Amino acid sequence: MKSIVIGSGFGGIAAALRLKAKNHDVTLIEKHPDLGGRARVFKRNGFTFDGGPTVITAPYLIEELFELFNKNPKDYIELTPLKTWYRFIFEDGKKFDYSGDEDQMKKQIKEINEEDVKGYEELVKFTKKIFDKGFTELADVPFDKPLIMMKQLPALLKLKSYKSVYSLVSSYIKNEKLRRMLSMHPLLVGGNPFTTTSIYGLILYLEKKWGIHYSMGGTGNIINGLEKLMNEVGIELIKGHEVTSIISSNNRIEGVKLANQKEINADNVICNADPPAVYEKLLTKKKFSTLFQWKQKRMEYSMGLFVYYFGTKKTYDNVEHHTIKFGDKYKEHLDDIFNKKKLNNDISYYLHRSSATDKSMAPKNHDCFYVLVPVPNNQSKIDWTVEGDKMKDLIIDKMEKALLPNLRKNIVEDFYLTPDYFENELNTKYGSGFSIQPKFTQSAYFRFHNKSEICKGLYFVGAGTHPGAGVPGVLSSAKVLDKII
Ligand SMILES: Cc1cc2nc3c(=O)[nH]c(=O)nc-3n(C[C@H](O)[C@H](O)[C@H](O)COP(=O)(O)OP(=O)(O)OC[C@H]3O[C@@H](n4cnc5c(N)ncnc54)[C@H](O)[C@@H]3O)c2cc1C
């Protein structure tokens, strides 16, 4: 059986390996000369900048891929657990070190609001229930038939999946700072905590279950390890070639066509490329049913990302590996980004300092960072050639004040990516950072299906399909595939 995978994000690589383990003849085609998609690496003057994912959760999902071929993951990658998972900084300068140490967690919660300690314990218990259902039971179930969804609805309603994550957390926690902190997880997968279904509250528990890890050498090192494995097991890699169309006949997949006009035949085509963009641009000759066209039109997209990568000629030793800084008018800011699609100066950001754990990421006595700021996706029509430099200046000003003194004069290397990069380079619709939003009406059966309803032999893995974005999500989507091909 010949299978082609389009795209080399974590989801695409996992799909290629899983199909190879089932003896398929697998070819993976990637537009760029390097693999990884959102997890690509940018090397500049001795700095190694991981392009995207840095918080590694559920490491077993990565390790499984090596184990499929009886290989020891430790021969390829090195994952190390972090002690402090995130340092939260609030607008008044107060800090909270979030970790798996429950005593430390409760001690800090007590300092902010004593009565929330009990609520926190109850919240964790409830998120375990969501995790047991939403992750353990359903993350790798193929939601391609309405009946499968119908069967799950009573349980999902019992778990209050009609509520947003923020609203669920608020039913246990009184203090606003703690509410923000404990409900921020949807932002990690492209959702607004105020509208994302509380199913995603499972991430709070998922982190507790396996901890938060860092990949020594950067997340790019995992991609390198997986590339080595793919070469060893005989997966054909075609890099630096874009698929321009998917060929089908009589409602059956026949193969793909590349930008250089070459055609490759296959029994199955697995798209790791963004589903809405695939349906719109790679299947132009297909006629979709009215129902499917409605589904395409009604989708709401995740926010865009402004990611500023920078290296400094000094080290900021008191800055943690992962820092999350909330803006003052957090809710209004998210509303501007997700709904009004406009920029707002009161930014919240996530700062990644890889050299806090791994000195190899920067030259000696230097620090390697990226800062990620949620911004509107390209439905906003923002001209990033104009706004990009302004956004960079704003972020530097904010970070100088809050945690990196004299930053501007210490920067020796920098560049940034805007939603234009995600749209033009990674081929995502509207340059969204995480494909479609993780709302209830866009989850499971309501998301783009892993097994396409449009054409036989067409499948999807990655952020825009079930179960959704984030490294554990896209790796799980490849496990769904395992069950349907
Ligand atoms: C800045 C940032 C930080 C993040 N941080 C975290 C984190 O800390 N932890 C976490 O778990 N998740 C994180 N995420 C989310 C996570 O990175 C993504 O959800 C996940 O990596 C997406 O993987 P994917 O399999 O969907 O493929 P993608 O990474 O989206 O890759 C798709 C690939 O398809 C290729 N492609 C597209 N069209 C074509 C075509 N026509 N022909 C050939 N190739 C094509 C693209 O070039 C790309 O390489 C982050 C994301 C970003 C952007």
The ligand as an SDF file (V2000), in Angstrom:
LIG
                    3D

 53 58  0  0  0  0  0  0  0  0999 V2000
    5.1430   29.6980   18.3720 C   0  0  0  0  0  0  0  0  0  0  0  0
    4.4500   28.4200   18.7690 C   0  0  0  0  0  0  0  0  0  0  0  0
    4.6570   27.8840   20.0210 C   0  0  0  0  0  0  0  0  0  0  0  0
    4.0530   26.6780   20.3820 C   0  0  0  0  0  0  0  0  0  0  0  0
    4.3240   26.1440   21.6110 N   0  0  0  0  0  0  0  0  0  0  0  0
    3.8680   24.8970   21.9050 C   0  0  0  0  0  0  0  0  0  0  0  0
    4.3290   24.2280   23.0580 C   0  0  0  0  0  0  0  0  0  0  0  0
    5.1350   24.7680   23.8180 O   0  0  0  0  0  0  0  0  0  0  0  0
    3.8760   22.9650   23.3010 N   0  0  0  0  0  0  0  0  0  0  0  0
    3.0040   22.3330   22.4510 C   0  0  0  0  0  0  0  0  0  0  0  0
    2.6280   21.1810   22.7100 O   0  0  0  0  0  0  0  0  0  0  0  0
    2.5540   22.9590   21.3370 N   0  0  0  0  0  0  0  0  0  0  0  0
    2.9870   24.2020   21.0390 C   0  0  0  0  0  0  0  0  0  0  0  0
    2.5980   24.8100   19.8870 N   0  0  0  0  0  0  0  0  0  0  0  0
    1.6300   24.1250   19.0160 C   0  0  0  0  0  0  0  0  0  0  0  0
    2.3110   23.0400   18.2140 C   0  0  0  0  0  0  0  0  0  0  0  0
    3.5760   23.4810   17.8160 O   0  0  0  0  0  0  0  0  0  0  0  0
    1.5250   22.7260   16.9730 C   0  0  0  0  0  0  0  0  0  0  0  0
    0.1620   22.5020   17.2680 O   0  0  0  0  0  0  0  0  0  0  0  0
    2.0760   21.4960   16.2500 C   0  0  0  0  0  0  0  0  0  0  0  0
    3.4810   21.5200   16.2060 O   0  0  0  0  0  0  0  0  0  0  0  0
    1.5020   21.4870   14.8630 C   0  0  0  0  0  0  0  0  0  0  0  0
    1.9120   20.3290   14.2200 O   0  0  0  0  0  0  0  0  0  0  0  0
    1.1730   19.7990   12.9330 P   0  0  0  0  0  0  0  0  0  0  0  0
    1.4020   18.3410   12.8930 O   0  0  0  0  0  0  0  0  0  0  0  0
   -0.2190   20.2910   12.8850 O   0  0  0  0  0  0  0  0  0  0  0  0
    1.9900   20.3950   11.6980 O   0  0  0  0  0  0  0  0  0  0  0  0
    2.6440   21.8060   11.3590 P   0  0  0  0  0  0  0  0  0  0  0  0
    3.7270   22.0750   12.3070 O   0  0  0  0  0  0  0  0  0  0  0  0
    1.6170   22.8240   11.1410 O   0  0  0  0  0  0  0  0  0  0  0  0
    3.3410   21.4360    9.9700 O   0  0  0  0  0  0  0  0  0  0  0  0
    2.6460   21.3440    8.7600 C   0  0  0  0  0  0  0  0  0  0  0  0
    3.7080   21.2010    7.6720 C   0  0  0  0  0  0  0  0  0  0  0  0
    3.0640   21.0540    6.4100 O   0  0  0  0  0  0  0  0  0  0  0  0
    3.8610   21.7190    5.4390 C   0  0  0  0  0  0  0  0  0  0  0  0
    3.0160   21.9810    4.2830 N   0  0  0  0  0  0  0  0  0  0  0  0
    1.8800   22.7290    4.2480 C   0  0  0  0  0  0  0  0  0  0  0  0
    1.3520   22.7220    3.0130 N   0  0  0  0  0  0  0  0  0  0  0  0
    2.1810   21.9550    2.2490 C   0  0  0  0  0  0  0  0  0  0  0  0
    2.1760   21.5840    0.8680 C   0  0  0  0  0  0  0  0  0  0  0  0
    1.1940   21.9910    0.0500 N   0  0  0  0  0  0  0  0  0  0  0  0
    3.1810   20.8040    0.4040 N   0  0  0  0  0  0  0  0  0  0  0  0
    4.1680   20.3630    1.2410 C   0  0  0  0  0  0  0  0  0  0  0  0
    4.2170   20.7060    2.5500 N   0  0  0  0  0  0  0  0  0  0  0  0
    3.2360   21.4930    3.0480 C   0  0  0  0  0  0  0  0  0  0  0  0
    4.3210   22.9720    6.1540 C   0  0  0  0  0  0  0  0  0  0  0  0
    5.4420   23.5640    5.5280 O   0  0  0  0  0  0  0  0  0  0  0  0
    4.6250   22.4150    7.5400 C   0  0  0  0  0  0  0  0  0  0  0  0
    5.9650   21.9780    7.6140 O   0  0  0  0  0  0  0  0  0  0  0  0
    3.1920   26.0150   19.4900 C   0  0  0  0  0  0  0  0  0  0  0  0
    2.9600   26.5640   18.2220 C   0  0  0  0  0  0  0  0  0  0  0  0
    3.5900   27.7470   17.8490 C   0  0  0  0  0  0  0  0  0  0  0  0
    3.3550   28.2840   16.4820 C   0  0  0  0  0  0  0  0  0  0  0  0
  1  2  1  0
  2  3  1  0
  2 52  2  0
  3  4  2  0
  4  5  1  0
  4 50  1  0
  5  6  2  0
  6  7  1  0
  6 13  1  0
  7  8  2  0
  7  9  1  0
  9 10  1  0
 10 11  2  0
 10 12  1  0
 12 13  2  0
 13 14  1  0
 14 15  1  0
 14 50  1  0
 15 16  1  0
 16 17  1  0
 16 18  1  0
 18 19  1  0
 18 20  1  0
 20 21  1  0
 20 22  1  0
 22 23  1  0
 23 24  1  0
 24 25  2  0
 24 26  1  0
 24 27  1  0
 27 28  1  0
 28 29  2  0
 28 30  1  0
 28 31  1  0
 31 32  1  0
 32 33  1  0
 33 34  1  0
 33 48  1  0
 34 35  1  0
 35 36  1  0
 35 46  1  0
 36 37  1  0
 36 45  1  0
 37 38  2  0
 38 39  1  0
 39 40  1  0
 39 45  2  0
 40 41  1  0
 40 42  2  0
 42 43  1  0
 43 44  2  0
 44 45  1  0
 46 47  1  0
 46 48  1  0
 48 49  1  0
 50 51  2  0
 51 52  1  0
 52 53  1  0
M  END
$$$$
